[in-house]
């Protein structure tokens, strides 16, 4: 028996009237299986209920002795951020070379993984930080939904609408062929956009809400790119955890 059915009005956008894109829907939990050329996505709109999602968000942003809601995160210099006594997640702000200059990365990041599974991207080395109980709890639930195993997670903290992620694919050699990437979102809703490398008409947009889960699989990373664009009207923070499997640690 196929548990997926024809979907209700979609909470995301696909190319209009494109027969190459198909959606199946499962009422409980509200899961959408999206088939596109060279890949597949699974979107669970309310993967975590509001209570659990709020607790997870608060866990990620906790700072010893301070209320993180009172800090002006966008105004803090990278050195000040890197020196904060974070309670659960060792956030940092790296720098990256863009437009011929060395600039602060437009978001905060952290990398947690099994021992020896570091990760390098865009010239940034990320040694593996050890898992904690909170991240392991989230990992187990994401693995069950994605029907995949993960040994690492990249965490991104978008402090507001001015923080962003440029077009790229998660196609580093250590991710292997046809990697499964599971993206858990907490906090403010941000658009997650995808575009096909060869067919410019193939564009998708997923507004990722608090507690939602998006799983990318198949050959998607080899034929598509994705991005989180700036949204100046977004004032609040968004946290994103992308779980993946690293085959050879950096």
Steps between C-alpha positions, in 0.01 A plus 500: 500500500634844406467727802535810284195662339427798275600810702292796620612854397877497523688701767787540251535594133594287200532590130141550379353226282827311474428126460855418606418604856262283702375518858351233722360575843457302820248654745675388819748647552447765233770363271554591135713285272619716211650336193700723265744431216819356650381484857236475768398695810297415809338793681333459840329826584460441875775252577538633856198631687517857633600402855790278391610747231509784755707291740741403221541864393568610858751216541693612193530868594561468877784707650627449855386779730325702227164519331578459127183691411654819643821490296539703180640211301546681170707770671748261663843469342620150406756503783228587752274222371781245509575596863143460631440219754240308299330232710439221250627592151846643434395762245760695302513755222761412240625718218481422130650657190226673297522773238879504536486569874513297820157555657314360801278207405140633491379253766633309800595134466595191699602150393425191710591150389636161592864510605739558211232625260599859439365695205654757267310733267585835336844490660356468852615209717247360747646246743237268645347613829362217717127432501290602800175343617279767344651464153492122522128510586431714194722279283312184596164652412627643170656164408168326558312744276767506227557124516873566491794501740704812573835548672525879487304824503573851379318762707427846359368795701346769280481791746249691287397564143840645406669165560495272198642198319612524138435258216686173544462122509600262776720303264836483675681168436465385862120506463517228236261427214134596536524619862192530719487845663235562767431863592319584826383862542424686823402862556406754234366381165755537219477415131705204385548518123620234256597527133607239246852534363402453135132592477445856623121454493525247780478706820347404834429704812430357846409743781653305789300558817575443867528123554495398132722235340622488138689194376695513172596169341573318177733679259373844609837630626666413168245683283351775717614791713325653800512830689348700786469858365488818705159607627525851645153485654595201715608626841525177698757223498483170319696190596568228246651157560609306193572137581719301264736201476872569465696214342852635557564752773714805438 
